[in-house]
Amino acid sequence: MPRRIKSQSHNARPTALLLGAGYCAKAMITPLRKQGYEVLATTRNPEKAARLKSLGVTPIIYNGLINEALKESLFGADIILSSIPPGDNGDPFLNSLGRPLADWIPNAKWVGYLSATSVYGDRQGQWAFEDELLRPFTRRGKNRANAEIKWLETGTPVHVFRLAGIYGKGRNAFSRIKQGKARAVIKEGHVVNRIHVEDIVSVLLASIARPNPLMIYNIADGHPTPPQDVLNYAADLINAQRPPQLDHETADISDMARSFYKETKRIDCSRAGRDLGWTPKYKNYREGLMATLKAERGETETVYLSGYIDVLKADLKSVKLALPAHIRLSQQEPDCTSFHIFQDQDLPTRFHVFETFSNSAAFRRHQDRMKNSEWATISKNAQRHYDVIGLEN
């Protein structure tokens, strides 16, 4: 073990050590560096090490054995975040130490462990809270629960984050939908919980700023939804064909995929809001997917609107007659980059709306034009339910 004392020079930068450089950990790199941290990250792959270096990160090759570089990094780290997944034999990182973690990280002020909501098992659609007894049902859920216990027993300032299903740029359904590979597996009453990667970053930063060791936080957007609704929305957002629907009982899917339907729960995230002042930037999958699509397209100023309107049955005929002109006039606006509306197949009085405008000014011009339009008059009794992102004040 290193015996040197960490420098307390006023010019010394604080150090952040990422154990594992996966999707969430990589999303932390830029925010940590902006806060002045020197960022180090472990990886097994030399090619990934080179990519980490290009991001301004000091890579550490870690193949399951503690080497001198990792010893020094552990000793000097101010904050540590582990996203290394557990195996059947427990947490591979903790197992590799050979002695208590506290001996290795005397300078750490904050330690985070990324777990998963699979530790709760099946709640039959009820809400799950952090202080409940864990009843993991799946193998991965049991492994996560066991790893949590080991981390909490390390005697270090550990914080556990139970993450819902993660999505964001480069990790979403858009590519599968475009390739025709997406399938919507339907199981009555089944819902899933999601969280955008940017919201994971924001809650981790909030916890680092306000440490509370041994605390466990659920991290989700608080709006669990049937998985087919998310897939259908993603397809509608890119104006693609909705994926085929398969009955869960007869669907030809892998055992891994089927295991996700063995349990359903709703994840309560109020503790993180109450203790850390955290609110998800993307409060539902609709806002999150719009932001994801916007990021993947490299758009910065574009305004996205999506949602639906419910019209009165008495107005349905006149609305349908007026709709083509409304769409045509909107699409002809010079800064309208896309505009489509379509009638719901199952609920004829509902119309789904998807619009994008090049900037906030263009969006407001569209809104101003609409105030005295024929469409506004005909649809004045409609109930509108919209999500908007990218609109500047």
N, C-alpha and C positions, 0 to 999 in steps of 0.2 A: 504493500500500500504506500502511496505517496505520503511523505511526512511534511512536505512544505506547507506553509501557511499562505492562504490566498491573499494576494495583494489587495490592500485597501486604498490604493492610490485613487485620488479624486479623478484621475484621467482614465482609470480602468473601466472598461465597458462591462456591464453585466452579461452573463452568459446563459443562454438557453440551450438545453440539450434535448433533442427529439429522438426518442428511442423508437425507431421505425420511421420511415419517410414515405408513408402511404398518402392516400388522398387527403385526409384531414390534416395530417402533419404538414404536408407541403403547403396547404392553404394558410398555415400559421407563419410561414417564413417571412413574407413581406411585411405583415403587421408587426411582427416582433422586431425586425430590423428597423422599421420606422420608429419604434419606441427606443431604439438605441442598443438593442441586444446583439451580441455576437452569437450567431446561430450555428450550432453543430448538429449533425444528424447521422444516425447509423443507417447502413444499408449493407446488404449482402453482395450486391452486384457492382463490379467496377464501372460498368457503363452508367449505371444510375449515379454512382459517385461523381462521375464527370459532369453529369447534368446538374447535380446538386451544387457542385462547385461553380457552375455558370450562373447559378441563382444567388451567389454570394454566401453560400453555406460551406462550412468546413466539414467534409464527409469523413466518416469513420467506418471502416470496413468491420463488420461484426457478423461472424458466422456461428454464433452460439458460444464462443469462448471469449472470456474477458482478456483483452490484450492491453498493452501498456497505454496505447492511445485512448482507449475507452476508460481505463483507470484514471488517467489525468483529467479526462473530460467530466467524469462523474464527480471527482473531487472538487473541481472548479465551478461546477454548475450552480447557478442561482435558482433557476427553475428547470424542471424536468417534466416532459410529457411523454408518456408511453402509449403507443397505439399498436404495440405488438400483440397479435391475437393469441389467445391461450390454446393449448392442445389438451389431449386427454390426460396428460401427466402434469397439468398445471400451467403456470405462467413460465414460458421458456427463459425469459430474462432473469426472473428471480431465482429460478432453478440453477442458473449458470454461475451465480455469485459465489457460492461456497461459504458465505458468511453473511451476517445481517446487513441489509441494505443501508441502514443508518450508519454503519462503519464506512461505507463507500462515499456517502454524500453529506459530509458534515456542514457544508455551506449552503445547502438547498433551503430556500425559504418557501417554496411552493412545489408540490409534485402533483401531477394530474394523471389519472388513468382513464382511458377511454373504454368504457364497457358498452353494454347494449341492453335494450329493453327486453330481450329474450329471457333475462333472468326471472321475469315475473311468471312465465308460463301462461297457461290459459286463464283468463279472467271472465270468460263467457260474455265479452263485450262490455264489462264494467270498467270503471276508472281504476288505474293503478297508481299508488302513491309510494314514495321512497321508503317509508317506515314499515311497510307491510312485510309479512313473512314471505320469503321467496319460495316459489314452487316451480322451478324450471322443468319443462316438459321435454324439450329437445336436447340432444347431445350438446349442441353449441351453447344452449342456455345454461346447462349444468356446468360446462367448462368456464363460462363467463362468471357465474356465481362463485365458483371455487377460486377463480383468479382474483375477484374482488376481495374475498376474505383474506387472501395472502397479502395483497397490497395494503389493506387496512391494518394488518398485523405487523407491518414493517417498523412501526415506531417513527415514521417520517411524516412530514406535513402533507399527507395524501388527501386528494379530493377525487371522488369518483363521479364520472359523468356517464349516465345511462342513455345512450343515443338511440333515437328512433331511426327509421330507414333514411339513409343519407342520399341526397341528390344535389346536383349543381352542374356547372359547366363541365362537359366531358363525362358526366355520369348521370344519364337520364334516358328516357324512352325514345327520344327523337330519332336517333339513328336506326333503332330497331323498327320503328314505324315506317320510316322512309324505305327501308330494305324489305318491308313486308314480313318481318320476322316476329312482330309483336303478337301476343295472344292474350285475350282477356279471359281469365279463368273465373267463373262465377260460382260463388258459394254464398247462399243466403245468410245475411247477418254479419258477414265477415268484413272487417274494416282493418286498415293499416294506418300506422302513424309515420309521419315524415318530418324531416328537418333539413333545411337548406344548409349547405356547407358554410356559407357566410355567417349564418346564425350560430353555428357551432363555434366559429372563430370568435364572434363577439362575446359569447358567454364565457369562453375560456379566458379571454382578456379581462372580462369583468371579474372573474374569480381571482386571477393573478393580482389584480389591483386591490382585491378585498379578500385576502386568504381566510379560510375557516377550516382548518385541518379536520379530517375524518368526516367531512360533510359529503353527502351523496345528492346528486342533482339529476332529475329527469330532464332530458332535452328533446323537446318535440314542439311542433307549432301549435298544438292544442286543438287541432281540427282533424281528427281521424276520419278517414273516408274509404269507401269501397274501392278496391284497386282498379276496377274497370272504369270508374268515373275519371280517375287520373289519366288512364290510357286514352280514353275517348277525348278528354279535354286536350291532351297533348297533340293528338291527331288533328282535332279541329283547329288548333292554334296554328299549325303549319299547313292547313288546308289539304290534309291528306285523308285517305280513306281510313275509317275507324277499323281497328283490328277485329278479327273474328272472335266471337264469344264461344267459350267452351264450358260445358258443365263440369264442375269440380269432380263429380263422382265418376265420370267416364273419360275425362281429359287424359290424353297421353302426354304426361309430363314426368320429369325426373323425380326421384325420391326426395332430393333436396328441395325442389320447387314445391312438392306436395307438402313437405313438412311445415312450410310457412302458413298453411291453411289449417293446421292442427290446433291453433290457438288464436284467440282474438281478444284484444284489450284496447282500452283507451288510456293514453298516457297523460297524466296530469303534470304540468310543468310550472305550477304556481310557486313552488319553493324558490326556483331560480329567479323568478320575477320579484318575489318578496324580499329575498335575502341579497340579491345582487343588483336589483334594479334593472333586470334584463327583460327586454321585450323582443320577440322575433321581428326582424325587419320584414320578413315575408310571412304574414300571419296565416296563409293558407297555401295549398299547392298551386293555386291559380296564379297568384302573384309570384311565387317562386319559379314556376315554369316560364312565365313571361320574362322574368329577369334572366333566367338561364338562356333562353333563346336569344334574347337581346345581347347577352355576353358572347355567345357563340357566333353571332353574326358580326361582332365587333362594332356594334352601335353604341354611341355614347349619349346622344341627345334625343333619340327616338322616344316617342310616347306610345305606350301600348294601352289599349282598352279592351277588355273582354268581359263577357257576362251574358245576360239574357234579359229579355223583356217578356212579361206576361200580359197579354191583351185580353180584353173582355170578349166573350164569345160573340156578343152582338157586334163587335167591331172587327171581327176576324176577316170578313170578306173585304171590307174597305182597306184594311191594313195590307192584305195580300196584293190588292190592286195597286196600292201606292208604293209598295216596296221596290219594284224594279227601278222606278224613277229616282227614288231615294238613294239606292245603291249607285246608280249611274252618275248622279250629280256629285255624290261624295267622292267617287273614284276619279272624277274629272278635276277635283281640286289639285292644284299643282304640287302641294306638299303632303298629300295623302299617299302613303306608300303601300297600303293595302286596306281593303274594306270588304268584308263579306258577312252576310247574314243568311241564316237558313232556318227553316222550320223544324222543330223537334218531331221525330218520327212517332214517338209515343204520346206526346202531349201537344196536340195541334195548336193550342193557344200560346205556346211558348216559342220564341224565336231567339236563337243563339247569335251573339254579336261579337265580331272580332275586327278591331281597327288598329292601324298604326299610322302615326304622323311623324314627319321628319324632325319636329322639334315642338316645344311647348307653345310657341307663338302660332304655329300651324294648327295645333289642336284647338287652341282658343278661337282661332278664326272659324274653324269648322263649327264649334259650339255656337258662336255668334250667328253664323249663317242659318243654323238650324232653328233658332228661336222663333223666327217668323215664317218658317217654311211650311209647305203643304203637309209634309210628313209630321211635323210637330203638332199640327192641328188634328190630323187624323189619329195620331197615336197618343194624344194627350192623356187618355185614361189608362194607359199602360203602366204597369209597375216595372220599374227598371232596377236591375241588380248588376252593378258593374264593379270591376276591379280595375284600377288605373295605376300604372307605374311610369316613372320618368318625367312626371309633370313638375316643373319648377314653379316655385311661388312667385 
